[in-house]
Structure formats: C-alpha cells, structure tokens
C-alpha cells in the first residue's frame, strides 16, 4: 500500500478533522471559569490556557497548510501543467 492510496488518505483526513473538532470543543474551557489560581504567580489560569491554546492552534494550522494545501490548484493558477 502506498502513502497516496485513497483509504489511507481518507483516514488521515478523518483523523485531522477529528483533531480539529476536539480542539474546537477544548476552546470552551468551562473548567477554568471559576479557577482563581495563578500561573507563574501572576498570570490567571484562563489567560495561560488561552495563550497555550493559541500556540497549539498555530501549530495545528501549520500542519494543515503543510499537508492540505491545494498545490494542484496553485499549479493550475500559475499556468503550469497539472498531473
């Protein structure tokens, strides 16, 4: 089986979509709403959570761009021959 086989590509897509959905649910950090604690002695827990969330979101989008970028459409728009 090659890496470009349709079942494997479909499974990779499904896993990535699942990760994005779970990540979207984690954005609603209701467990931190009433937490009065501080991180590093001065940063509220909710703010630290969202700062970390932003870093992970940037990494997730970088992965999406790397693996889901429509290079075929980009080649077509540049006038190059498309496979």
C-alpha positions in Angstrom: 0.0 0.0 0.0 1.4 3.4 -0.9 1.1 6.5 1.1 -1.2 8.1 -1.5 -3.8 5.3 -1.5 -7.3 6.6 -1.1 -8.2 4.7 2.1 -5.1 5.9 3.9 -5.7 9.5 2.7 -9.3 9.3 3.8 -8.2 8.0 7.2 -5.6 10.8 7.6 -8.3 13.4 6.7 -10.8 11.9 9.1 -8.2 11.9 11.9 -7.3 15.5 11.2 -10.9 16.6 11.2 -11.5 14.8 14.5 -8.5 16.6 16.0 -9.8 20.0 14.8 -13.3 19.2 16.2 -11.8 18.1 19.6 -9.7 21.2 19.6 -12.7 23.4 18.9 -14.5 21.8 21.9 -11.5 22.4 24.1 -11.7 26.1 23.3 -14.7 26.3 25.6 -12.6 25.9 28.8 -15.5 25.9 31.2 -13.4 24.2 33.8 -11.2 27.3 34.2 -14.1 29.8 34.6 -14.1 29.7 38.4 -10.4 28.9 38.9 -8.8 31.7 40.9 -5.3 30.3 40.6 -2.3 32.0 39.0 0.4 30.5 36.7 3.9 31.7 37.3 2.5 33.8 40.2 0.9 36.5 38.1 -1.0 35.0 35.0 -4.6 33.9 35.5 -5.2 30.3 34.7 -7.7 31.1 31.9 -5.2 33.5 30.2 -2.4 31.0 30.4 -4.7 28.3 29.0 -5.7 30.5 26.0 -2.0 31.5 25.4 -1.1 27.8 25.2 -4.2 27.2 23.1 -3.1 29.9 20.7 0.4 28.3 20.3 -1.2 24.8 19.7 -3.7 26.4 17.2 -0.7 27.9 15.3 1.0 24.5 15.1 -2.3 22.9 14.0 -2.7 25.4 11.2 0.9 25.0 10.1 0.2 21.2 9.8 -2.9 21.9 7.9 -1.1 24.2 5.4 1.7 21.7 5.0 -0.5 18.7 4.3 -3.7 20.1 3.0 -2.5 23.0 0.8 -4.1 22.7 -2.7 -0.8 22.6 -4.7 -2.7 21.2 -7.7 -4.9 24.4 -7.8 -1.9 26.6 -7.2 -0.1 25.0 -10.2 -3.2 25.4 -12.3 -3.5 29.1 -11.3 0.2 29.6 -12.2 -0.4 28.1 -15.7 1.7 25.0 -15.0 0.8 21.6 -16.3 -1.4 19.7 -13.8 -1.0 15.9 -13.3 
